[in-house]
C-alpha cells in the first residue's frame, strides 16, 4: 500500500533558536495550518514551542 498524502511527514523546529528538530506526521484534513507543539528542547533544557517547517 502506498503512503497516504493526507498524512505528510513534517519537521518541527525549536523556537528557542537552538536548531533542534523533531520529525512527525500530521493529518492535513484536521490540521491544515502550520502545526505548533510544545515539546522538550534538550539543548535549551526546557519545554518550548516547536513550529512546523515547510
C-alpha positions in Angstrom: 0.0 0.0 0.0 1.2 3.5 -0.8 1.6 6.1 1.9 -1.3 8.5 2.2 -0.8 12.1 1.0 -3.2 13.3 3.8 -0.5 12.4 6.4 2.7 14.0 5.3 6.0 13.9 7.3 6.7 17.4 8.7 9.7 18.8 10.6 9.2 20.7 13.8 11.9 23.3 14.6 12.5 24.8 18.0 11.6 28.4 18.5 14.4 28.8 21.1 16.9 29.3 18.3 18.9 26.1 19.1 18.3 24.4 15.7 16.9 21.3 17.3 14.2 19.5 15.3 11.6 16.7 15.7 10.0 14.7 12.9 6.4 13.7 13.0 3.3 13.1 10.8 0.2 15.3 10.6 -3.3 14.9 9.3 -3.9 17.7 6.7 -7.7 17.3 7.0 -7.7 18.1 10.8 -4.7 20.5 10.8 -4.5 22.4 7.6 -2.5 25.2 9.2 1.1 25.0 10.4 1.5 22.8 13.4 2.7 24.2 16.7 3.5 21.8 19.6 5.1 22.4 22.9 8.0 19.9 23.3 11.2 19.4 25.2 14.3 21.0 23.7 17.4 19.1 25.1 19.8 21.9 24.0 17.9 24.7 25.9 16.8 22.1 28.6 13.3 23.4 28.7 9.9 22.9 27.0 9.4 25.4 24.2 7.0 25.7 21.2 8.1 23.8 18.1 6.7 25.2 14.8 6.2 23.3 11.5 8.8 23.9 8.8 8.0 23.9 5.1 
